[in-house]
Amino acid sequence: MTTELSPHHHLHGQSFFDHLRRSLENLCAAHTAPPNAESTATTTPPDASPSAPLSQDPVIECTDVVRAYTRGGGRGLFSRNTQATTVTAVDSVSATIDRGELVGIAGPSGSGKSTLLHLLAALETPDSGQITITGTDTASLSERGRTRLRREHVGIVFQRFHLLPSLTATQNVALPLIEHGVGKRDRRARAQTLLEAVGLGDRLTHRPATLSGGEQQRVAVARALAGDPDVVIADEPTGELDSAASETVLDILADVATEHAVVVASHDPAAIERMDRVIRLRDGTRDTDGHA
């Protein structure tokens, strides 16, 4: 059972991916199609709901994962030697994230949400247990290998946006595509298509300082999607936004989850209510897991 979405789930009367798919098909046709070639792009069948979950397709599999940190154990400038203590931030957590679902991670401060999110994004590796992203064990990779894995399969949305202030919205979204080897013209076209899909077609040349918090976060979501990742991981994506801007960002993430896996860590009850499924943590372990 999926939590019912708000009436604003589809932006401007159409889903994010309806708009994006048509725009990208037109873009690809303009750049690559022979003059009389028939389009071979795959489209959604007329009787298929664009927001219906896809068949089970694991993107991330997490098995008995443990991650611990050592605190103390040194001598401060004005203190005696302190005894090192080990804090287990994530303790024997297992989870599967499928393509086509919007999964929340919830729990009080200190419950292990941020650590689990970093593990799922391959920003860290577990001390024991296993995490695979599209079948690849993250712990088996070097730091360079994990960077490549993130670039090819993971999009990350941060609470504080992390946009480059000197670049326009289009340039911020296009920036990750340089690492993908995409040419300048195609980078700009894809970035503009993504920004139009998140409702920012009239903000293409604006720099972050001239955008509202909600608009900046939409730019950040578009940037996370630039490389067409298998999973989008969002850390408190509505934490800096008012309720109206939060709803818009959640609408977009819900639409993104029709074709990608999306993981959202949040303290916001309104955000958690929008999830298809919620992984609740307490003291580093799974507390409950179910529908929002």
ROMIFI-772703 format. One line per 8 residues: number of its first residue (from 1); for each residue x, y, z of N, C-alpha, C, O. Coordinates in steps of 0.05 Angstrom, whole numbers, plus 5000, padded with zeros to 4 digits. Example, Ala and Ser with C-alpha at 12.3 -4.5 7.8 and 13.67 -1.06 7.14 Angstrom:
2
1) 5264 4886 5156 5246 4910 5156 5264 4934 5156 5285 4934 5169 | 5257 4955 5142 5273 4979 5143 5258 5001 5157 5268 5023 5161;
END
This chain:
292
1) 5017 4976 5000 5000 5000 5000 5018 5025 5000 5037 5026 5015 | 5011 5044 4983 5027 5068 4981 5011 5092 4992 4987 5094 4988 | 5025 5109 5007 5012 5132 5018 5002 5149 4996 5015 5154 4977 | 4977 5158 4999 4964 5175 4978 4979 5202 4976 4985 5214 4997 | 4984 5210 4952 4999 5235 4948 4980 5258 4946 4955 5254 4942 | 4991 5282 4949 4974 5305 4949 4964 5311 4921 4975 5300 4901 | 4943 5328 4918 4933 5335 4891 4954 5348 4873 4951 5350 4849 | 4976 5358 4886 4997 5372 4870 5019 5353 4862 5040 5362 4853;
9) 5014 5327 4864 5035 5307 4858 5046 5311 4830 5070 5307 4825 | 5029 5318 4811 5038 5322 4783 5041 5352 4778 5021 5367 4780 | 5064 5360 4772 5070 5389 4767 5057 5398 4741 5060 5386 4720 | 5041 5420 4744 5029 5432 4720 5012 5413 4705 5010 5415 4680 | 4999 5394 4718 4981 5375 4705 4994 5352 4692 4980 5336 4679 | 5020 5349 4694 5033 5326 4681 5055 5317 4700 5066 5333 4715 | 5063 5292 4698 5084 5282 4716 5111 5292 4707 5115 5299 4683 | 5129 5293 4726 5157 5301 4720 5168 5285 4697 5180 5296 4679;
17) 5164 5259 4698 5176 5242 4677 5161 5242 4651 5173 5237 4630 | 5135 5248 4651 5121 5252 4626 5135 5275 4611 5142 5273 4587 | 5139 5297 4625 5151 5321 4613 5180 5315 4606 5189 5321 4583 | 5195 5303 4624 5223 5298 4619 5228 5278 4596 5245 5282 4579 | 5211 5257 4596 5215 5237 4574 5210 5249 4547 5226 5244 4528 | 5189 5265 4544 5183 5277 4518 5205 5296 4510 5214 5296 4487 | 5215 5312 4529 5236 5331 4523 5261 5317 4515 5274 5326 4496 | 5269 5296 4529 5294 5282 4523 5292 5267 4496 5311 5265 4481;
25) 5268 5256 4491 5264 5243 4465 5267 5262 4442 5280 5256 4422 | 5256 5286 4445 5259 5307 4425 5288 5315 4422 5298 5319 4400 | 5302 5317 4445 5330 5325 4445 5347 5304 4431 5363 5311 4414 | 5342 5279 4438 5358 5257 4425 5352 5256 4395 5370 5251 4379 | 5327 5259 4388 5320 5258 4360 5333 5280 4344 5342 5276 4321 | 5335 5303 4356 5347 5326 4342 5377 5322 4338 5388 5332 4318 | 5390 5307 4357 5419 5305 4355 5428 5279 4342 5450 5278 4330 | 5411 5258 4343 5422 5232 4334 5405 5218 4313 5416 5200 4299;
33) 5380 5225 4309 5363 5209 4291 5370 5215 4262 5373 5238 4255 | 5371 5193 4245 5373 5198 4216 5348 5212 4206 5327 5211 4219 | 5350 5225 4183 5327 5241 4173 5301 5226 4172 5280 5238 4180 | 5300 5201 4163 5275 5187 4160 5272 5163 4180 5255 5146 4176 | 5288 5163 4201 5287 5141 4220 5262 5143 4237 5255 5165 4246 | 5250 5120 4242 5227 5119 4261 5238 5120 4289 5259 5109 4295 | 5223 5133 4306 5230 5135 4334 5228 5107 4347 5207 5094 4344 | 5248 5099 4362 5247 5074 4376 5246 5078 4406 5249 5059 4421;
41) 5241 5102 4415 5240 5108 4443 5217 5093 4456 5195 5090 4445 | 5222 5082 4480 5202 5068 4495 5183 5088 4509 5193 5106 4522 | 5157 5084 4506 5138 5102 4519 5121 5086 4538 5119 5061 4535 | 5108 5100 4556 5090 5087 4575 5064 5078 4560 5053 5095 4547 | 5055 5053 4562 5031 5045 4549 5008 5062 4559 5008 5072 4581 | 4987 5066 4541 4965 5084 4548 4951 5076 4573 4941 5094 4587 | 4950 5050 4580 4934 5042 4603 4952 5039 4628 4942 5030 4649 | 4977 5048 4626 4995 5046 4649 4996 5072 4664 4999 5093 4651;
49) 4993 5072 4689 4995 5096 4706 5024 5104 4708 5040 5087 4716 | 5031 5129 4702 5059 5138 4704 5069 5137 4732 5094 5136 4736 | 5052 5137 4752 5061 5137 4780 5060 5110 4793 5066 5107 4816 | 5052 5089 4777 5051 5062 4789 5079 5051 4794 5096 5055 4777 | 5084 5038 4817 5110 5027 4822 5118 5007 4801 5102 4992 4791 | 5145 5007 4795 5155 4987 4776 5157 4960 4790 5154 4959 4815 | 5160 4938 4775 5164 4912 4787 5189 4912 4804 5207 4929 4800 | 5190 4894 4823 5212 4893 4842 5239 4892 4828 5243 4874 4811;
57) 5256 4910 4834 5282 4913 4821 5301 4925 4841 5304 4950 4842 | 5315 4909 4857 5332 4920 4877 5355 4937 4866 5369 4928 4847 | 5358 4960 4876 5380 4978 4869 5402 4977 4891 5425 4975 4885 | 5393 4979 4916 5411 4977 4939 5403 4954 4956 5379 4951 4963 | 5422 4937 4964 5417 4915 4983 5437 4918 5006 5461 4919 5001 | 5427 4918 5029 5442 4924 5054 5438 4900 5072 5415 4895 5080 | 5459 4886 5080 5457 4861 5095 5474 4862 5120 5499 4863 5119 | 5461 4862 5144 5475 4861 5170 5498 4881 5172 5520 4875 5180;
65) 5492 4906 5165 5513 4926 5163 5519 4938 5191 5500 4945 5206 | 5544 4940 5197 5553 4953 5222 5573 4975 5215 5591 4971 5199 | 5570 4998 5228 5589 5020 5225 5593 5032 5252 5574 5041 5265 | 5618 5033 5261 5625 5043 5288 5647 5064 5286 5662 5064 5267 | 5647 5082 5305 5667 5103 5307 5680 5103 5334 5668 5095 5354 | 5705 5112 5335 5720 5114 5360 5721 5143 5369 5728 5161 5353 | 5713 5148 5393 5714 5175 5404 5734 5176 5427 5737 5157 5442 | 5747 5199 5430 5765 5203 5452 5791 5188 5447 5798 5182 5424;
73) 5806 5182 5468 5831 5168 5466 5855 5185 5462 5877 5175 5458 | 5851 5212 5464 5873 5230 5461 5875 5249 5485 5859 5247 5504 | 5894 5267 5484 5897 5286 5505 5891 5314 5495 5904 5323 5475 | 5873 5327 5508 5866 5354 5500 5885 5374 5511 5901 5368 5528 | 5884 5399 5502 5902 5420 5510 5899 5426 5540 5919 5431 5553 | 5875 5424 5550 5870 5431 5579 5859 5407 5594 5845 5410 5614 | 5863 5383 5584 5852 5359 5597 5872 5336 5598 5891 5336 5583 | 5866 5317 5615 5882 5293 5617 5876 5275 5593 5857 5279 5578;
81) 5892 5254 5592 5885 5234 5571 5857 5223 5576 5849 5218 5599 | 5843 5219 5555 5816 5208 5557 5815 5180 5545 5830 5173 5527 | 5798 5163 5556 5796 5136 5546 5779 5134 5521 5758 5146 5519 | 5789 5120 5501 5774 5117 5476 5749 5100 5481 5750 5080 5495 | 5728 5109 5468 5703 5094 5469 5693 5089 5441 5698 5105 5423 | 5681 5066 5437 5670 5059 5410 5640 5063 5410 5626 5053 5427 | 5631 5079 5390 5602 5084 5387 5593 5070 5361 5603 5075 5340 | 5574 5052 5364 5563 5038 5341 5540 5054 5330 5518 5054 5341;
89) 5545 5068 5307 5524 5085 5296 5503 5070 5281 5480 5077 5281 | 5511 5048 5268 5493 5031 5253 5499 5002 5262 5522 4993 5260 | 5479 4988 5271 5484 4962 5284 5466 4940 5271 5442 4938 5276 | 5479 4924 5254 5465 4901 5242 5440 4908 5227 5419 4896 5231 | 5441 4928 5210 5418 4937 5195 5418 4924 5168 5438 4922 5154 | 5394 4914 5160 5390 4902 5134 5367 4916 5121 5347 4923 5134 | 5369 4921 5095 5347 4934 5080 5351 4930 5051 5374 4926 5041 | 5330 4932 5036 5331 4931 5006 5315 4955 4996 5293 4960 5004;
97) 5328 4969 4977 5315 4992 4964 5310 4985 4935 5329 4980 4920 | 5285 4985 4927 5278 4977 4899 5274 5001 4882 5266 5022 4891 | 5279 4997 4856 5272 5018 4836 5241 5021 4837 5226 5001 4839 | 5232 5046 4835 5204 5051 4835 5191 5055 4862 5167 5056 4864 | 5207 5058 4883 5196 5064 4909 5210 5087 4922 5233 5093 4918 | 5194 5101 4939 5203 5124 4954 5206 5115 4983 5185 5111 4997 | 5230 5113 4993 5235 5101 5020 5245 5123 5038 5264 5138 5032 | 5233 5125 5062 5242 5144 5082 5259 5131 5103 5256 5107 5109;
105) 5278 5147 5114 5294 5138 5137 5288 5158 5159 5293 5182 5156 | 5276 5148 5181 5268 5166 5202 5279 5156 5229 5287 5133 5232 | 5280 5175 5248 5289 5168 5275 5299 5193 5289 5304 5213 5276 | 5301 5193 5315 5310 5216 5330 5339 5222 5324 5354 5206 5312 | 5348 5246 5332 5377 5253 5329 5394 5232 5343 5388 5224 5365 | 5416 5225 5330 5433 5204 5341 5425 5176 5336 5437 5157 5347 | 5404 5172 5320 5394 5145 5315 5409 5130 5294 5406 5106 5291 | 5426 5144 5279 5442 5131 5258 5433 5138 5230 5443 5126 5210;
113) 5414 5157 5227 5403 5163 5200 5425 5172 5181 5428 5162 5159 | 5441 5192 5190 5461 5203 5172 5482 5183 5165 5490 5181 5142 | 5490 5167 5184 5510 5146 5178 5499 5126 5158 5513 5119 5139 | 5475 5117 5162 5463 5098 5143 5461 5110 5116 5466 5097 5096 | 5453 5136 5115 5451 5149 5089 5478 5150 5075 5480 5145 5051 | 5499 5156 5090 5526 5157 5078 5535 5130 5068 5548 5127 5047 | 5527 5109 5082 5533 5082 5074 5518 5075 5048 5530 5063 5029 | 5493 5082 5047 5476 5075 5023 5486 5090 4999 5483 5081 4976;
121) 5498 5114 5003 5509 5130 4981 5538 5124 4974 5549 5136 4956 | 5549 5104 4987 5577 5096 4983 5597 5118 4990 5619 5119 4979 | 5588 5136 5008 5607 5156 5018 5624 5145 5040 5646 5154 5045 | 5614 5123 5053 5629 5108 5072 5625 5078 5066 5607 5071 5051 | 5642 5061 5078 5638 5033 5075 5634 5021 5103 5644 5031 5123 | 5619 4999 5105 5613 4987 5131 5638 4973 5143 5656 4964 5128 | 5638 4971 5169 5659 4955 5183 5654 4925 5179 5673 4910 5177 | 5629 4918 5178 5622 4890 5172 5595 4890 5159 5581 4910 5158;
129) 5587 4867 5148 5563 4866 5131 5569 4875 5103 5592 4878 5096 | 5548 4878 5087 5552 4884 5059 5531 4903 5049 5507 4901 5055 | 5540 4922 5032 5522 4939 5017 5529 4936 4988 5552 4940 4980 | 5509 4930 4971 5513 4930 4942 5495 4951 4929 5472 4955 4937 | 5506 4964 4909 5492 4984 4893 5492 4973 4864 5514 4970 4853 | 5469 4967 4854 5466 4954 4827 5484 4930 4825 5496 4925 4804 | 5486 4915 4847 5501 4890 4848 5530 4892 4855 5544 4871 4857 | 5541 4916 4858 5569 4919 4865 5573 4924 4894 5560 4941 4906;
137) 5590 4908 4907 5596 4910 4935 5613 4935 4939 5636 4937 4929 | 5603 4955 4954 5617 4980 4957 5644 4977 4972 5663 4991 4966 | 5645 4957 4990 5670 4954 5006 5692 4941 4989 5716 4942 4997 | 5685 4930 4966 5705 4917 4949 5720 4938 4931 5739 4931 4917 | 5711 4963 4932 5721 4983 4914 5741 5001 4928 5739 5006 4953 | 5760 5012 4913 5778 5033 4924 5762 5059 4926 5739 5060 4917 | 5774 5079 4937 5761 5105 4939 5754 5115 4911 5733 5127 4907 | 5773 5111 4893 5767 5120 4865 5745 5104 4853 5728 5115 4838;
145) 5744 5078 4859 5722 5061 4849 5695 5070 4860 5675 5069 4845 | 5694 5077 4886 5669 5086 4897 5660 5113 4885 5636 5118 4882 | 5680 5130 4879 5673 5155 4866 5660 5150 4838 5641 5163 4831 | 5672 5131 4824 5660 5124 4797 5633 5112 4801 5615 5117 4785 | 5629 5095 4821 5603 5083 4826 5582 5104 4832 5560 5103 4821 | 5589 5124 4849 5570 5145 4854 5564 5161 4829 5541 5168 4824 | 5584 5167 4814 5580 5183 4790 5561 5170 4771 5545 5183 4758 | 5563 5143 4768 5547 5129 4749 5520 5120 4759 5501 5116 4743;
153) 5517 5117 4785 5492 5104 4796 5477 5120 4817 5455 5113 4823 | 5490 5140 4830 5478 5153 4853 5476 5183 4848 5495 5196 4840 | 5453 5194 4854 5449 5223 4855 5444 5231 4884 5428 5219 4897 | 5456 5253 4893 5454 5261 4921 5442 5289 4922 5451 5308 4908 | 5423 5293 4940 5410 5319 4945 5416 5326 4974 5410 5311 4992 | 5429 5349 4978 5437 5358 5005 5417 5377 5017 5402 5391 5003 | 5416 5378 5044 5398 5396 5057 5404 5425 5050 5386 5441 5047 | 5429 5432 5049 5437 5460 5044 5445 5466 5015 5459 5485 5009;
161) 5435 5450 4997 5436 5454 4968 5464 5450 4956 5467 5435 4937 | 5484 5463 4967 5512 5461 4957 5513 5468 4927 5526 5454 4912 | 5500 5490 4919 5503 5500 4892 5527 5519 4891 5534 5532 4911 | 5541 5520 4868 5563 5538 4865 5552 5566 4860 5539 5570 4840 | 5559 5586 4877 5546 5612 4875 5553 5628 4850 5537 5645 4842 | 5576 5622 4838 5584 5637 4814 5571 5626 4788 5574 5638 4767 | 5558 5603 4790 5546 5591 4766 5516 5595 4765 5503 5598 4785 | 5505 5596 4741 5476 5598 4737 5463 5571 4744 5477 5551 4748;
169) 5437 5571 4745 5423 5546 4750 5430 5525 4729 5435 5502 4735 | 5430 5533 4704 5437 5515 4682 5465 5504 4685 5470 5480 4682 | 5484 5521 4692 5512 5512 4695 5515 5493 4718 5531 5474 4717 | 5501 5499 4740 5503 5481 4764 5493 5453 4757 5505 5433 4765 | 5470 5451 4742 5459 5425 4735 5477 5411 4715 5480 5386 4716 | 5489 5426 4696 5506 5414 4675 5533 5405 4685 5545 5388 4673 | 5542 5416 4708 5569 5411 4717 5576 5381 4720 5597 5373 4710 | 5559 5364 4732 5566 5336 4735 5569 5321 4708 5583 5301 4706;
177) 5557 5332 4687 5558 5319 4661 5586 5321 4648 5592 5306 4629 | 5602 5339 4658 5630 5341 4647 5644 5314 4652 5658 5304 4635 | 5640 5303 4677 5653 5278 4684 5642 5254 4668 5655 5234 4666 | 5618 5258 4657 5606 5237 4641 5615 5239 4611 5607 5223 4595 | 5631 5259 4605 5641 5262 4578 5621 5273 4558 5623 5270 4534 | 5600 5287 4569 5579 5299 4552 5589 5325 4541 5600 5342 4556 | 5585 5330 4515 5594 5355 4503 5579 5379 4513 5557 5377 4525 | 5591 5403 4510 5580 5427 4521 5551 5432 4512 5534 5439 4528;
185) 5546 5429 4486 5519 5435 4476 5498 5416 4488 5477 5425 4497 | 5505 5390 4490 5486 5371 4501 5484 5374 4531 5462 5370 4542 | 5505 5382 4545 5503 5388 4574 5483 5410 4579 5466 5407 4596 | 5486 5431 4564 5467 5454 4567 5438 5446 4561 5420 5453 4576 | 5435 5431 4540 5408 5423 4532 5395 5405 4553 5372 5408 4560 | 5411 5386 4563 5400 5367 4584 5394 5383 4610 5373 5378 4622 | 5412 5401 4618 5407 5416 4642 5382 5433 4639 5366 5434 4658 | 5378 5445 4616 5354 5462 4612 5329 5445 4613 5308 5453 4624;
193) 5330 5421 4601 5307 5402 4601 5300 5395 4630 5277 5394 4637 | 5320 5388 4646 5315 5381 4674 5304 5404 4690 5285 5400 4706 | 5314 5428 4686 5304 5451 4700 5275 5457 4692 5259 5465 4709 | 5269 5455 4667 5241 5458 4658 5223 5438 4671 5200 5444 4678 | 5233 5413 4674 5217 5392 4685 5211 5397 4715 5190 5388 4725 | 5228 5411 4729 5223 5417 4757 5211 5444 4760 5209 5455 4782 | 5201 5456 4738 5186 5481 4739 5203 5506 4741 5194 5527 4750 | 5228 5504 4731 5246 5527 4733 5255 5536 4705 5278 5546 4702;
201) 5238 5533 4685 5245 5541 4658 5250 5571 4656 5263 5580 4637 | 5239 5587 4674 5243 5615 4674 5266 5624 4692 5269 5648 4697 | 5282 5606 4702 5304 5612 4720 5330 5601 4710 5349 5598 4726 | 5332 5596 4685 5356 5582 4674 5382 5597 4678 5402 5585 4684 | 5380 5623 4676 5405 5639 4678 5408 5653 4706 5426 5669 4709 | 5391 5646 4724 5393 5657 4751 5415 5643 4767 5419 5619 4765 | 5429 5659 4784 5449 5648 4802 5435 5642 4829 5414 5653 4835 | 5447 5624 4845 5434 5616 4870 5425 5639 4888 5404 5637 4900;
209) 5440 5661 4889 5433 5683 4907 5407 5696 4899 5394 5709 4916 | 5398 5693 4874 5374 5705 4865 5350 5686 4865 5328 5692 4856 | 5354 5662 4876 5333 5641 4877 5324 5637 4906 5340 5641 4924 | 5299 5630 4909 5289 5624 4936 5301 5597 4945 5313 5582 4929 | 5297 5590 4971 5307 5565 4980 5295 5541 4966 5308 5522 4959 | 5268 5543 4961 5255 5521 4946 5265 5518 4918 5268 5496 4908 | 5270 5541 4905 5281 5540 4878 5309 5528 4877 5316 5513 4860 | 5326 5536 4897 5352 5525 4899 5352 5494 4902 5368 5480 4891;
217) 5333 5485 4919 5331 5456 4923 5322 5442 4898 5330 5419 4893 | 5305 5455 4883 5296 5442 4857 5320 5441 4838 5322 5422 4823 | 5336 5461 4838 5361 5460 4821 5378 5437 4831 5389 5422 4814 | 5380 5433 4857 5396 5412 4868 5385 5384 4860 5401 5366 4854 | 5359 5382 4859 5347 5356 4851 5353 5352 4821 5359 5329 4813 | 5350 5373 4805 5356 5370 4776 5385 5362 4772 5391 5345 4755 | 5403 5374 4788 5432 5366 4786 5436 5337 4793 5451 5323 4780 | 5422 5328 4814 5425 5299 4822 5416 5280 4800 5425 5258 4799;
225) 5397 5290 4783 5386 5273 4762 5402 5275 4736 5396 5260 4717 | 5421 5293 4735 5435 5299 4709 5447 5274 4697 5446 5270 4673 | 5459 5257 4714 5473 5234 4703 5455 5209 4701 5465 5187 4697 | 5429 5213 4704 5409 5191 4703 5416 5168 4722 5421 5146 4713 | 5418 5174 4748 5426 5154 4767 5405 5133 4772 5381 5137 4766 | 5413 5110 4783 5394 5089 4791 5379 5096 4817 5356 5089 4821 | 5393 5111 4835 5381 5118 4860 5388 5147 4867 5410 5157 4862 | 5368 5161 4877 5372 5188 4887 5370 5187 4918 5350 5177 4929;
233) 5390 5198 4931 5391 5198 4960 5390 5226 4970 5407 5242 4963 | 5369 5233 4986 5365 5260 4995 5367 5262 5025 5353 5248 5039 | 5385 5279 5034 5389 5283 5063 5374 5308 5072 5383 5330 5066 | 5352 5304 5087 5336 5327 5097 5330 5347 5074 5336 5371 5078 | 5319 5339 5052 5315 5357 5029 5296 5380 5035 5296 5400 5020 | 5279 5377 5055 5260 5399 5061 5268 5414 5087 5253 5431 5096 | 5291 5408 5098 5299 5419 5124 5302 5449 5124 5299 5461 5145 | 5308 5461 5101 5312 5490 5100 5289 5504 5087 5291 5528 5081;
241) 5267 5490 5082 5245 5502 5065 5220 5506 5081 5215 5493 5102 | 5203 5525 5072 5177 5529 5083 5158 5507 5073 5166 5490 5056 | 5134 5506 5084 5116 5483 5078 5109 5482 5048 5107 5460 5037 | 5104 5504 5035 5096 5504 5007 5119 5494 4990 5115 5477 4972 | 5144 5504 4995 5167 5496 4979 5173 5466 4985 5181 5452 4967 | 5169 5458 5010 5174 5430 5017 5155 5411 5001 5164 5391 4991 | 5130 5419 4999 5111 5403 4985 5119 5400 4955 5116 5378 4944 | 5128 5422 4943 5136 5421 4915 5160 5402 4912 5160 5386 4893;
249) 5180 5404 4929 5203 5386 4927 5195 5357 4931 5205 5339 4917 | 5177 5352 4950 5168 5324 4955 5152 5314 4931 5154 5290 4924 | 5136 5331 4918 5122 5324 4894 5142 5314 4873 5137 5293 4860 | 5163 5329 4869 5183 5322 4849 5196 5296 4856 5199 5278 4838 | 5204 5292 4881 5218 5267 4889 5199 5243 4885 5208 5222 4878 | 5173 5247 4891 5154 5225 4887 5152 5218 4857 5150 5195 4851 | 5153 5238 4840 5152 5232 4811 5178 5219 4802 5178 5201 4786 | 5201 5228 4813 5227 5216 4807 5226 5186 4814 5237 5169 4800;
257) 5212 5179 4836 5212 5152 4846 5195 5133 4828 5195 5109 4833 | 5182 5143 4808 5168 5125 4790 5187 5110 4772 5181 5089 4762 | 5211 5121 4768 5231 5107 4750 5258 5103 4763 5275 5091 4751 | 5261 5113 4787 5287 5110 4802 5280 5100 4830 5257 5101 4838 | 5300 5091 4844 5297 5088 4873 5303 5115 4886 5322 5128 4878 | 5287 5122 4906 5292 5148 4920 5292 5142 4950 5274 5129 4961 | 5313 5151 4964 5315 5148 4993 5317 5176 5005 5333 5193 4997 | 5300 5181 5025 5298 5207 5038 5301 5204 5068 5285 5191 5080;
265) 5322 5217 5079 5325 5218 5108 5313 5244 5118 5319 5265 5107 | 5296 5243 5138 5282 5267 5146 5272 5266 5175 5265 5245 5185 | 5272 5290 5188 5259 5293 5214 5230 5303 5210 5214 5304 5229 | 5223 5310 5185 5198 5324 5180 5175 5304 5177 5175 5287 5159 | 5156 5304 5196 5133 5285 5195 5118 5287 5169 5109 5266 5158 | 5115 5311 5158 5100 5314 5132 5115 5300 5110 5103 5288 5092 | 5142 5301 5110 5157 5287 5090 5155 5257 5093 5151 5242 5074 | 5157 5247 5118 5156 5219 5123 5129 5207 5115 5127 5184 5106;
273) 5107 5223 5118 5081 5214 5111 5078 5209 5081 5061 5194 5072 | 5096 5221 5065 5094 5218 5036 5109 5193 5026 5107 5186 5002 | 5123 5179 5043 5139 5157 5035 5122 5132 5029 5101 5128 5042 | 5131 5115 5011 5118 5089 5006 5124 5070 5029 5107 5054 5037 | 5149 5073 5040 5158 5055 5061 5177 5071 5079 5192 5088 5069 | 5178 5065 5104 5195 5080 5123 5212 5060 5139 5202 5042 5151 | 5238 5065 5139 5257 5050 5156 5262 5068 5180 5273 5090 5178 | 5253 5059 5203 5256 5075 5228 5280 5063 5244 5282 5039 5249;
281) 5297 5081 5253 5321 5074 5268 5319 5084 5296 5308 5105 5302 | 5331 5069 5315 5334 5078 5342 5360 5066 5353 5363 5042 5353 | 5378 5083 5362 5404 5074 5373 5419 5056 5353 5431 5036 5361 | 5416 5063 5327 5432 5049 5307 5419 5023 5296 5430 5011 5278 | 5396 5015 5307 5384 4991 5298 5356 4996 5287 5345 5018 5291 | 5346 4977 5272 5319 4980 5260 5299 4979 5283 5298 4960 5298 | 5282 5000 5285 5261 5001 5305 5236 4989 5293 5227 4968 5303 | 5225 5001 5273 5202 4990 5258 5207 4996 5229 5223 5013 5222;
289) 5192 4982 5213 5194 4986 5184 5167 4981 5172 5156 4959 5175 | 5155 5000 5159 5129 4996 5147 5121 5020 5131 5137 5037 5124 | 5095 5021 5124 5085 5043 5108 5082 5068 5126 5077 5066 5150 | 5085 5091 5113 5083 5116 5128 5055 5119 5139 5049 5139 5153;
END
